[in-house]
Amino acid sequence: FKPPRPVAGPVPDHVVPVLLRPTEQIQMFDWDLTINWVVPHINGISHARNISQSLEVDMEMVRACLRVLKHHGVLAFVDIFQYSNRYE
């Protein structure tokens, strides 16, 4: 028996999402259509607002997708320090 995972907290606009698993492994699962659009844009450089603007998707939808991925343990958030930083 596994205890339930805690609910992921709110996602600020300025966090940089970093995948904890390879993109191919994440796309094997049946996710929501928006999550399938967002995952290829998670590159360790772009912050959440940047991803929303590049996809032309509402920021609330991107936040919801990132929150779901965080809840399932395939994503971590890193604070944005400089645009030149790259996290992998």
Residue pairs with C-beta under 8 A, 6 or more apart in sequence:
5 71
5 72
5 73
7 71
8 67
8 68
8 70
8 71
9 67
10 63
10 67
11 48
11 63
11 66
11 67
11 70
11 77
12 48
13 47
13 48
13 49
13 59
14 47
14 48
14 49
14 79
14 80
15 47
15 48
15 77
15 78
15 79
15 80
16 44
16 45
16 46
16 47
16 48
16 77
16 78
16 79
16 80
16 85
16 87
17 42
17 48
17 51
17 66
17 69
17 75
17 76
17 77
17 78
18 42
18 44
18 75
18 76
18 77
18 78
18 87
18 88
19 26
19 39
19 42
19 44
19 74
19 75
20 73
20 74
20 75
20 76
21 74
23 39
23 40
23 42
26 39
26 69
26 74
27 36
27 39
31 39
31 68
32 65
32 68
34 57
34 61
34 62
34 64
34 65
35 65
35 68
35 69
37 55
37 57
38 51
38 55
38 57
38 62
38 65
38 66
39 69
41 51
41 54
41 55
42 51
42 75
44 78
44 86
44 87
44 88
45 83
45 85
45 86
45 87
46 54
47 80
48 59
48 62
48 63
48 66
49 59
51 62
52 58
52 59
52 61
52 62
55 62
66 75
66 77
69 75
70 76
70 77
78 87
